[in-house]
Each structure stands twice: as C-alpha cells, then as structure tokens.
Amino acid sequence: MNYVENLPIYLTLVAFAGLNVNVSLATLILASFIFILRIIYTIGYLKKGPDYRIAGSLPTGLILFALFGMSIYTAIEFMKNDILK
C-alpha cells in the first residue's frame, strides 16, 4: 500500500462516513488510528526496509474496509430518511 495512492480513498471515506452523527465518533477514532499507523508504516519502511512496512499497512487496510462499511451505512441512512431531497 503506497502512502499517497490511498490518500484520496481515505479522505473520501472519512468525509462521507463522518456525515452521519451516529458513526462520527467512530470515524474520528479510526481516522486517528490510520494517522498513527501511517507513521508506523513510514518508520518501518525507512529503518528496516520494505518488508517491515506490513505492521502499518495491514491494519490500515482493515480500517479502510471498516470506513467503507460506515460510508455505506451513512448512504443507507440518508436514503431511508430522505435527507437528499
């Protein structure tokens, strides 16, 4: 997982999932974890090479998957409540 390649996906998912009041705190917590994990990814890559970046990249992928699910949940809530009208 490249550092810059996933940034647009990450920012879009955080912005969209954060629109829902029910999951906004969880979105904030997961976004903070991703920030910390990206630092761990960078340190592992710089100090020990490409094989040691997995400690930051694997959990980041799982969190992005959770953010995607929360974004889907937000979209469903918007459709149920007719917020888009």
A tleap script that builds the chain and sets N, CA, C and O, in Angstrom:
source leaprc.protein.ff14SB
mol = sequence {
  NMET ASN TYR VAL GLU ASN LEU PRO ILE TYR
  LEU THR LEU VAL ALA PHE ALA GLY LEU ASN
  VAL ASN VAL SER LEU ALA THR LEU ILE LEU
  ALA SER PHE ILE PHE ILE LEU ARG ILE ILE
  TYR THR ILE GLY TYR LEU LYS LYS GLY PRO
  ASP TYR ARG ILE ALA GLY SER LEU PRO THR
  GLY LEU ILE LEU PHE ALA LEU PHE GLY MET
  SER ILE TYR THR ALA ILE GLU PHE MET LYS
  ASN ASP ILE LEU CLYS
}
set mol.1.N position { 0.841 -1.162 0.000 }
set mol.1.CA position { 0.000 0.000 0.000 }
set mol.1.C position { 0.896 1.238 0.000 }
set mol.1.O position { 1.634 1.482 0.955 }
set mol.2.N position { 0.826 1.988 -1.045 }
set mol.2.CA position { 1.644 3.178 -1.156 }
set mol.2.C position { 1.040 4.317 -0.335 }
set mol.2.O position { -0.178 4.408 -0.182 }
set mol.3.N position { 1.893 5.167 0.181 }
set mol.3.CA position { 1.461 6.210 1.108 }
set mol.3.C position { 0.495 7.194 0.459 }
set mol.3.O position { -0.516 7.548 1.066 }
set mol.4.N position { 0.782 7.641 -0.758 }
set mol.4.CA position { -0.028 8.679 -1.399 }
set mol.4.C position { -1.172 8.082 -2.218 }
set mol.4.O position { -2.192 8.742 -2.416 }
set mol.5.N position { -1.023 6.873 -2.686 }
set mol.5.CA position { -2.044 6.275 -3.540 }
set mol.5.C position { -3.382 6.128 -2.836 }
set mol.5.O position { -4.424 6.282 -3.474 }
set mol.6.N position { -3.388 5.840 -1.564 }
set mol.6.CA position { -4.635 5.624 -0.837 }
set mol.6.C position { -5.178 6.871 -0.161 }
set mol.6.O position { -6.246 6.818 0.448 }
set mol.7.N position { -4.484 7.975 -0.250 }
set mol.7.CA position { -4.927 9.199 0.409 }
set mol.7.C position { -6.283 9.681 -0.092 }
set mol.7.O position { -7.125 10.024 0.738 }
set mol.8.N position { -6.549 9.730 -1.399 }
set mol.8.CA position { -7.892 10.169 -1.827 }
set mol.8.C position { -9.004 9.241 -1.342 }
set mol.8.O position { -10.081 9.704 -0.968 }
set mol.9.N position { -8.748 7.950 -1.348 }
set mol.9.CA position { -9.748 6.995 -0.852 }
set mol.9.C position { -9.995 7.235 0.626 }
set mol.9.O position { -11.143 7.293 1.066 }
set mol.10.N position { -8.933 7.372 1.385 }
set mol.10.CA position { -9.024 7.592 2.825 }
set mol.10.C position { -9.799 8.873 3.136 }
set mol.10.O position { -10.706 8.862 3.968 }
set mol.11.N position { -9.454 9.958 2.483 }
set mol.11.CA position { -10.113 11.237 2.752 }
set mol.11.C position { -11.583 11.205 2.362 }
set mol.11.O position { -12.420 11.766 3.068 }
set mol.12.N position { -11.906 10.562 1.254 }
set mol.12.CA position { -13.301 10.467 0.827 }
set mol.12.C position { -14.119 9.640 1.803 }
set mol.12.O position { -15.226 10.033 2.171 }
set mol.13.N position { -13.588 8.501 2.225 }
set mol.13.CA position { -14.319 7.654 3.161 }
set mol.13.C position { -14.513 8.331 4.511 }
set mol.13.O position { -15.587 8.238 5.106 }
set mol.14.N position { -13.484 9.009 4.993 }
set mol.14.CA position { -13.603 9.707 6.281 }
set mol.14.C position { -14.625 10.833 6.184 }
set mol.14.O position { -15.438 11.016 7.090 }
set mol.15.N position { -14.586 11.587 5.088 }
set mol.15.CA position { -15.524 12.702 4.933 }
set mol.15.C position { -16.959 12.207 4.833 }
set mol.15.O position { -17.858 12.787 5.443 }
set mol.16.N position { -17.181 11.151 4.078 }
set mol.16.CA position { -18.544 10.669 3.893 }
set mol.16.C position { -19.072 9.959 5.137 }
set mol.16.O position { -20.222 10.169 5.522 }
set mol.17.N position { -18.254 9.127 5.766 }
set mol.17.CA position { -18.699 8.428 6.976 }
set mol.17.C position { -18.914 9.409 8.121 }
set mol.17.O position { -19.771 9.184 8.975 }
set mol.18.N position { -18.147 10.490 8.146 }
set mol.18.CA position { -18.291 11.483 9.204 }
set mol.18.C position { -19.554 12.311 9.113 }
set mol.18.O position { -19.891 13.019 10.062 }
set mol.19.N position { -20.264 12.243 7.995 }
set mol.19.CA position { -21.521 12.984 7.856 }
set mol.19.C position { -22.620 12.434 8.751 }
set mol.19.O position { -23.530 13.165 9.142 }
set mol.20.N position { -22.541 11.168 9.070 }
set mol.20.CA position { -23.564 10.530 9.893 }
set mol.20.C position { -23.229 10.739 11.366 }
set mol.20.O position { -22.147 10.371 11.823 }
set mol.21.N position { -24.152 11.324 12.094 }
set mol.21.CA position { -23.928 11.617 13.512 }
set mol.21.C position { -23.749 10.336 14.321 }
set mol.21.O position { -23.025 10.329 15.316 }
set mol.22.N position { -24.397 9.259 13.904 }
set mol.22.CA position { -24.325 8.001 14.651 }
set mol.22.C position { -22.936 7.372 14.638 }
set mol.22.O position { -22.573 6.672 15.583 }
set mol.23.N position { -22.155 7.605 13.591 }
set mol.23.CA position { -20.837 6.985 13.486 }
set mol.23.C position { -19.708 8.006 13.406 }
set mol.23.O position { -18.584 7.652 13.049 }
set mol.24.N position { -19.984 9.254 13.727 }
set mol.24.CA position { -18.946 10.280 13.586 }
set mol.24.C position { -17.803 10.088 14.586 }
set mol.24.O position { -16.646 10.325 14.239 }
set mol.25.N position { -18.098 9.668 15.808 }
set mol.25.CA position { -17.040 9.430 16.787 }
set mol.25.C position { -16.180 8.234 16.371 }
set mol.25.O position { -14.955 8.275 16.485 }
set mol.26.N position { -16.819 7.190 15.897 }
set mol.26.CA position { -16.069 6.015 15.421 }
set mol.26.C position { -15.201 6.387 14.221 }
set mol.26.O position { -14.083 5.893 14.080 }
set mol.27.N position { -15.720 7.259 13.359 }
set mol.27.CA position { -14.945 7.721 12.210 }
set mol.27.C position { -13.715 8.484 12.667 }
set mol.27.O position { -12.623 8.292 12.133 }
set mol.28.N position { -13.894 9.341 13.647 }
set mol.28.CA position { -12.764 10.105 14.190 }
set mol.28.C position { -11.707 9.191 14.791 }
set mol.28.O position { -10.513 9.394 14.574 }
set mol.29.N position { -12.132 8.203 15.533 }
set mol.29.CA position { -11.192 7.266 16.157 }
set mol.29.C position { -10.437 6.466 15.098 }
set mol.29.O position { -9.220 6.303 15.192 }
set mol.30.N position { -11.153 5.968 14.093 }
set mol.30.CA position { -10.496 5.193 13.034 }
set mol.30.C position { -9.551 6.064 12.211 }
set mol.30.O position { -8.485 5.603 11.804 }
set mol.31.N position { -9.929 7.313 11.962 }
set mol.31.CA position { -9.047 8.226 11.227 }
set mol.31.C position { -7.779 8.502 12.028 }
set mol.31.O position { -6.695 8.612 11.455 }
set mol.32.N position { -7.904 8.613 13.335 }
set mol.32.CA position { -6.727 8.815 14.185 }
set mol.32.C position { -5.817 7.591 14.161 }
set mol.32.O position { -4.594 7.724 14.118 }
set mol.33.N position { -6.413 6.402 14.188 }
set mol.33.CA position { -5.620 5.183 14.099 }
set mol.33.C position { -4.863 5.109 12.777 }
set mol.33.O position { -3.699 4.708 12.742 }
set mol.34.N position { -5.525 5.497 11.696 }
set mol.34.CA position { -4.845 5.471 10.399 }
set mol.34.C position { -3.671 6.433 10.398 }
set mol.34.O position { -2.612 6.119 9.854 }
set mol.35.N position { -3.845 7.592 10.998 }
set mol.35.CA position { -2.747 8.563 11.086 }
set mol.35.C position { -1.549 7.952 11.813 }
set mol.35.O position { -0.413 8.074 11.354 }
set mol.36.N position { -1.802 7.300 12.935 }
set mol.36.CA position { -0.726 6.671 13.711 }
set mol.36.C position { -0.105 5.505 12.936 }
set mol.36.O position { 1.114 5.338 12.928 }
set mol.37.N position { -0.947 4.706 12.291 }
set mol.37.CA position { -0.440 3.563 11.527 }
set mol.37.C position { 0.385 3.993 10.319 }
set mol.37.O position { 1.309 3.282 9.924 }
set mol.38.N position { 0.069 5.136 9.729 }
set mol.38.CA position { 0.874 5.630 8.617 }
set mol.38.C position { 2.270 6.041 9.089 }
set mol.38.O position { 3.245 5.896 8.351 }
set mol.39.N position { 2.365 6.550 10.313 }
set mol.39.CA position { 3.672 6.871 10.887 }
set mol.39.C position { 4.466 5.579 11.127 }
set mol.39.O position { 5.660 5.516 10.837 }
set mol.40.N position { 3.794 4.556 11.658 }
set mol.40.CA position { 4.448 3.266 11.875 }
set mol.40.C position { 4.898 2.669 10.538 }
set mol.40.O position { 5.992 2.111 10.445 }
set mol.41.N position { 4.071 2.782 9.517 }
set mol.41.CA position { 4.415 2.315 8.173 }
set mol.41.C position { 5.690 2.991 7.679 }
set mol.41.O position { 6.593 2.329 7.168 }
set mol.42.N position { 5.758 4.302 7.834 }
set mol.42.CA position { 6.912 5.060 7.347 }
set mol.42.C position { 8.180 4.705 8.115 }
set mol.42.O position { 9.244 4.526 7.522 }
set mol.43.N position { 8.064 4.605 9.421 }
set mol.43.CA position { 9.235 4.261 10.238 }
set mol.43.C position { 9.742 2.859 9.888 }
set mol.43.O position { 10.946 2.650 9.740 }
set mol.44.N position { 8.824 1.907 9.758 }
set mol.44.CA position { 9.235 0.545 9.397 }
set mol.44.C position { 9.893 0.488 8.037 }
set mol.44.O position { 10.851 -0.260 7.842 }
set mol.45.N position { 9.396 1.260 7.103 }
set mol.45.CA position { 9.955 1.258 5.749 }
set mol.45.C position { 11.332 1.910 5.714 }
set mol.45.O position { 12.241 1.419 5.044 }
set mol.46.N position { 11.483 3.016 6.434 }
set mol.46.CA position { 12.750 3.744 6.407 }
set mol.46.C position { 13.850 3.044 7.205 }
set mol.46.O position { 15.007 3.040 6.785 }
set mol.47.N position { 13.507 2.457 8.339 }
set mol.47.CA position { 14.530 1.875 9.207 }
set mol.47.C position { 14.918 0.458 8.809 }
set mol.47.O position { 16.093 0.099 8.893 }
set mol.48.N position { 13.953 -0.356 8.378 }
set mol.48.CA position { 14.253 -1.772 8.160 }
set mol.48.C position { 13.951 -2.262 6.759 }
set mol.48.O position { 14.222 -3.422 6.450 }
set mol.49.N position { 13.402 -1.424 5.906 }
set mol.49.CA position { 13.158 -1.815 4.522 }
set mol.49.C position { 11.708 -2.147 4.242 }
set mol.49.O position { 10.868 -2.099 5.141 }
set mol.50.N position { 11.415 -2.484 2.997 }
set mol.50.CA position { 10.032 -2.694 2.570 }
set mol.50.C position { 9.310 -3.845 3.269 }
set mol.50.O position { 8.085 -3.824 3.380 }
set mol.51.N position { 10.046 -4.843 3.737 }
set mol.51.CA position { 9.389 -5.980 4.384 }
set mol.51.C position { 8.770 -5.619 5.729 }
set mol.51.O position { 7.886 -6.335 6.201 }
set mol.52.N position { 9.200 -4.549 6.350 }
set mol.52.CA position { 8.726 -4.195 7.693 }
set mol.52.C position { 7.638 -3.144 7.683 }
set mol.52.O position { 7.268 -2.644 8.746 }
set mol.53.N position { 7.119 -2.794 6.534 }
set mol.53.CA position { 6.024 -1.827 6.481 }
set mol.53.C position { 4.668 -2.486 6.695 }
set mol.53.O position { 3.655 -1.793 6.791 }
set mol.54.N position { 4.632 -3.807 6.772 }
set mol.54.CA position { 3.378 -4.537 6.946 }
set mol.54.C position { 2.705 -4.203 8.275 }
set mol.54.O position { 1.481 -4.268 8.384 }
set mol.55.N position { 3.501 -3.844 9.287 }
set mol.55.CA position { 2.926 -3.518 10.602 }
set mol.55.C position { 2.007 -2.312 10.523 }
set mol.55.O position { 1.079 -2.190 11.322 }
set mol.56.N position { 2.244 -1.436 9.591 }
set mol.56.CA position { 1.369 -0.283 9.425 }
set mol.56.C position { 0.368 -0.441 8.307 }
set mol.56.O position { -0.707 0.157 8.354 }
set mol.57.N position { 0.694 -1.233 7.302 }
set mol.57.CA position { -0.192 -1.305 6.134 }
set mol.57.C position { -1.354 -2.281 6.315 }
set mol.57.O position { -2.456 -2.004 5.839 }
set mol.58.N position { -1.146 -3.391 6.975 }
set mol.58.CA position { -2.221 -4.357 7.147 }
set mol.58.C position { -3.373 -3.805 7.989 }
set mol.58.O position { -4.524 -3.895 7.561 }
set mol.59.N position { -3.107 -3.234 9.177 }
set mol.59.CA position { -4.222 -2.661 9.936 }
set mol.59.C position { -4.880 -1.481 9.212 }
set mol.59.O position { -6.081 -1.255 9.362 }
set mol.60.N position { -4.107 -0.737 8.435 }
set mol.60.CA position { -4.677 0.384 7.697 }
set mol.60.C position { -5.695 -0.123 6.676 }
set mol.60.O position { -6.756 0.478 6.506 }
set mol.61.N position { -5.382 -1.200 6.013 }
set mol.61.CA position { -6.325 -1.783 5.062 }
set mol.61.C position { -7.611 -2.242 5.728 }
set mol.61.O position { -8.698 -2.065 5.178 }
set mol.62.N position { -7.490 -2.829 6.902 }
set mol.62.CA position { -8.678 -3.271 7.632 }
set mol.62.C position { -9.532 -2.084 8.081 }
set mol.62.O position { -10.761 -2.145 8.043 }
set mol.63.N position { -8.877 -1.020 8.501 }
set mol.63.CA position { -9.612 0.175 8.921 }
set mol.63.C position { -10.282 0.834 7.726 }
set mol.63.O position { -11.407 1.318 7.847 }
set mol.64.N position { -9.619 0.865 6.577 }
set mol.64.CA position { -10.250 1.409 5.376 }
set mol.64.C position { -11.487 0.597 5.000 }
set mol.64.O position { -12.484 1.160 4.550 }
set mol.65.N position { -11.430 -0.701 5.179 }
set mol.65.CA position { -12.590 -1.551 4.924 }
set mol.65.C position { -13.728 -1.195 5.877 }
set mol.65.O position { -14.886 -1.146 5.461 }
set mol.66.N position { -13.414 -0.942 7.159 }
set mol.66.CA position { -14.435 -0.537 8.128 }
set mol.66.C position { -15.019 0.824 7.763 }
set mol.66.O position { -16.229 1.025 7.872 }
set mol.67.N position { -14.181 1.753 7.335 }
set mol.67.CA position { -14.671 3.062 6.919 }
set mol.67.C position { -15.575 2.956 5.694 }
set mol.67.O position { -16.542 3.707 5.565 }
set mol.68.N position { -15.261 2.027 4.800 }
set mol.68.CA position { -16.113 1.802 3.649 }
set mol.68.C position { -17.486 1.311 4.102 }
set mol.68.O position { -18.509 1.768 3.592 }
set mol.69.N position { -17.510 0.399 5.039 }
set mol.69.CA position { -18.781 -0.088 5.579 }
set mol.69.C position { -19.576 1.016 6.251 }
set mol.69.O position { -20.798 1.076 6.112 }
set mol.70.N position { -18.890 1.891 6.980 }
set mol.70.CA position { -19.589 3.002 7.633 }
set mol.70.C position { -20.100 4.005 6.603 }
set mol.70.O position { -21.130 4.642 6.823 }
set mol.71.N position { -19.405 4.152 5.498 }
set mol.71.CA position { -19.875 5.028 4.425 }
set mol.71.C position { -21.130 4.455 3.768 }
set mol.71.O position { -22.059 5.193 3.441 }
set mol.72.N position { -21.149 3.154 3.581 }
set mol.72.CA position { -22.351 2.500 3.044 }
set mol.72.C position { -23.511 2.680 4.017 }
set mol.72.O position { -24.634 2.965 3.602 }
set mol.73.N position { -23.244 2.515 5.296 }
set mol.73.CA position { -24.268 2.711 6.316 }
set mol.73.C position { -24.803 4.144 6.266 }
set mol.73.O position { -26.011 4.359 6.369 }
set mol.74.N position { -23.921 5.112 6.111 }
set mol.74.CA position { -24.336 6.509 6.011 }
set mol.74.C position { -25.218 6.723 4.789 }
set mol.74.O position { -26.232 7.415 4.873 }
set mol.75.N position { -24.849 6.145 3.666 }
set mol.75.CA position { -25.657 6.287 2.452 }
set mol.75.C position { -27.044 5.681 2.633 }
set mol.75.O position { -28.040 6.255 2.194 }
set mol.76.N position { -27.106 4.522 3.279 }
set mol.76.CA position { -28.402 3.880 3.524 }
set mol.76.C position { -29.250 4.731 4.455 }
set mol.76.O position { -30.453 4.877 4.235 }
set mol.77.N position { -28.642 5.292 5.489 }
set mol.77.CA position { -29.381 6.163 6.406 }
set mol.77.C position { -29.899 7.411 5.692 }
set mol.77.O position { -31.019 7.856 5.946 }
set mol.78.N position { -29.096 7.966 4.812 }
set mol.78.CA position { -29.539 9.130 4.047 }
set mol.78.C position { -30.734 8.774 3.160 }
set mol.78.O position { -31.681 9.552 3.044 }
set mol.79.N position { -30.685 7.618 2.547 }
set mol.79.CA position { -31.786 7.209 1.674 }
set mol.79.C position { -33.050 6.905 2.473 }
set mol.79.O position { -34.154 7.225 2.030 }
set mol.80.N position { -32.900 6.290 3.644 }
set mol.80.CA position { -34.053 5.981 4.478 }
set mol.80.C position { -34.746 7.230 4.978 }
set mol.80.O position { -35.974 7.288 5.033 }
set mol.81.N position { -33.960 8.230 5.342 }
set mol.81.CA position { -34.512 9.439 5.936 }
set mol.81.C position { -34.787 10.537 4.911 }
set mol.81.O position { -35.180 11.642 5.285 }
set mol.82.N position { -34.591 10.254 3.651 }
set mol.82.CA position { -34.809 11.232 2.573 }
set mol.82.C position { -34.067 12.544 2.825 }
set mol.82.O position { -34.607 13.622 2.576 }
set mol.83.N position { -32.850 12.455 3.310 }
set mol.83.CA position { -32.062 13.646 3.592 }
set mol.83.C position { -31.617 14.317 2.299 }
set mol.83.O position { -31.387 15.526 2.279 }
set mol.84.N position { -31.496 13.564 1.244 }
set mol.84.CA position { -31.000 14.133 -0.010 }
set mol.84.C position { -32.054 14.947 -0.751 }
set mol.84.O position { -31.714 15.642 -1.709 }
set mol.85.N position { -33.322 14.887 -0.344 }
set mol.85.CA position { -34.362 15.661 -1.018 }
set mol.85.C position { -34.412 17.080 -0.500 }
set mol.85.O position { -35.232 17.876 -0.958 }
savepdb mol mol.pdb
quit
